[in-house]
Amino acid sequence: MADITADPARTRARAWNSDEARARTRKRYAAERRFRMYGIAALCFATAFLVILFTTIIGTGWTAFLQSKFLLNVTFAEDVIAPDGKRDEQTLRLANWDKIARTALYQVIGANEADRKERKDANELLSRGIDVQLRDMVLASPDLIGQTKPVWLLAQGNVDALLKGAIDRDIPEDRRQLNNRQLAWVDAAVDKGILAKKFNTGLFTFGASSQPETAGLLVAIVGSFFMMLTVALLAVPIGVAAAIYLEEFAPKNRWTDLIEVNINNLAAVPSIVFGLLGLAVFISFMGLPRSASLVGGLVLTLMTLPTVIIASRAALTAVPPSIREGALGVGASKMQAVFHHVLPLALPGIMTGTILGLVQALGETAPLLMIGLVAFVVDVPSTPLEPATALPVQIYMWASSAERGFVERTAGATIVLLGFLFIMNALAVFLRRRFERRW
């Protein structure tokens, strides 16, 4: 009779059911649970920091979308605006618009115009940008001369900060930006409904300014648009063409391997290096204007090209070889197979990679600082050759300003930039989900 203890199956079963085997199994399961806990903890840690980041930015910056304004009955007196009867543009630009606005303010708050100190305190309640505001109104509609119209005029930055809670009323008067008389005027104006916080359209319509209440993002938005347009017109066709050649037509040899390695390396080069390259080539050698959107676009094109090439090659590689073989099998040439069959199928991936490359370019600051896009530009550029700035550079400049009002402007501009980035990333996700094909 055979010995059943010599049965290999029974021996293995006893080995798997032994105390030592069960201990090893419990240890392995415990390690898996710990690893799962580590992953969950890492996700919670990253999510917490992300929540703190966005809470801080939004909590600081949402007030930038509101601006305190006085509702004043402004009399556009002809003897002040055009005392000699002329209404040409030069005369209107040189008119004493501050006097018109301040006279309307004195009447509302009851300030004694004859008292020099009282008049000075009252003048500090209005922004120094009110002259431009009134001048532009009359230039757009000269018929206002001689009429009295209710106008919402910008309040001074300290008044705006007071209404937003950024100035403590309880600190001593000699250490407060607004004195007791000014506080009384502000409180009375709020009670009368002639001083209120309105949506800050100036954040999107004003250019650069040394005063936070008259500082806006329009120049930066237009400059970023010109730069992204330059990147899209240059980086996309050049990058896609290079990817098609390298993936479909280039021979596989040492030179193409060297090119591929350098393209991958360029994608990891610090962005400031591209700024130095643009400074040396486009400004010093080619003589292009400094601080121009075109130069910024060219620098960002160089920086974005590796990303576009890599993403486009990945999209082309994802197309099954059977597509190429089928096209060639029915008599299509190599070029027809690529451009009529492979490229249309790879287009969703190419578009997604291109948008992600543009997102990366939109958020870059360092290369733009190197080519002088930190200029103080008030007028909106009409061409890519005129001086401009960009959204991330504008955020950098506001962050370095000492005035209290620029703190919320910095966070508000960051919200705007994040909004653009979110929209572009959402567009990339939509295109990928909408047109993606699974093989």
Secondary structure as GFF3:
##gff-version 3
##sequence-region A 1 439
A	DSSP	three_ten_helix	4	6	.	.	.	ID=ss1
A	DSSP	alpha_helix	8	16	.	.	.	ID=ss2
A	DSSP	alpha_helix	19	61	.	.	.	ID=ss3
A	DSSP	three_ten_helix	62	65	.	.	.	ID=ss4
A	DSSP	beta_strand	66	75	.	.	.	ID=ss5
A	DSSP	alpha_helix	78	81	.	.	.	ID=ss6
A	DSSP	alpha_helix	89	93	.	.	.	ID=ss7
A	DSSP	alpha_helix	97	109	.	.	.	ID=ss8
A	DSSP	alpha_helix	116	123	.	.	.	ID=ss9
A	DSSP	alpha_helix	130	140	.	.	.	ID=ss10
A	DSSP	three_ten_helix	142	144	.	.	.	ID=ss11
A	DSSP	beta_strand	148	154	.	.	.	ID=ss12
A	DSSP	alpha_helix	157	163	.	.	.	ID=ss13
A	DSSP	three_ten_helix	173	175	.	.	.	ID=ss14
A	DSSP	alpha_helix	180	192	.	.	.	ID=ss15
A	DSSP	beta_strand	195	199	.	.	.	ID=ss16
A	DSSP	alpha_helix	202	205	.	.	.	ID=ss17
A	DSSP	three_ten_helix	212	214	.	.	.	ID=ss18
A	DSSP	alpha_helix	218	244	.	.	.	ID=ss19
A	DSSP	pi_helix	245	249	.	.	.	ID=ss20
A	DSSP	alpha_helix	254	266	.	.	.	ID=ss21
A	DSSP	alpha_helix	271	278	.	.	.	ID=ss22
A	DSSP	pi_helix	279	285	.	.	.	ID=ss23
A	DSSP	alpha_helix	293	317	.	.	.	ID=ss24
A	DSSP	alpha_helix	321	329	.	.	.	ID=ss25
A	DSSP	alpha_helix	334	337	.	.	.	ID=ss26
A	DSSP	pi_helix	338	342	.	.	.	ID=ss27
A	DSSP	alpha_helix	343	362	.	.	.	ID=ss28
A	DSSP	alpha_helix	366	370	.	.	.	ID=ss29
A	DSSP	alpha_helix	391	399	.	.	.	ID=ss30
A	DSSP	alpha_helix	405	435	.	.	.	ID=ss31
###
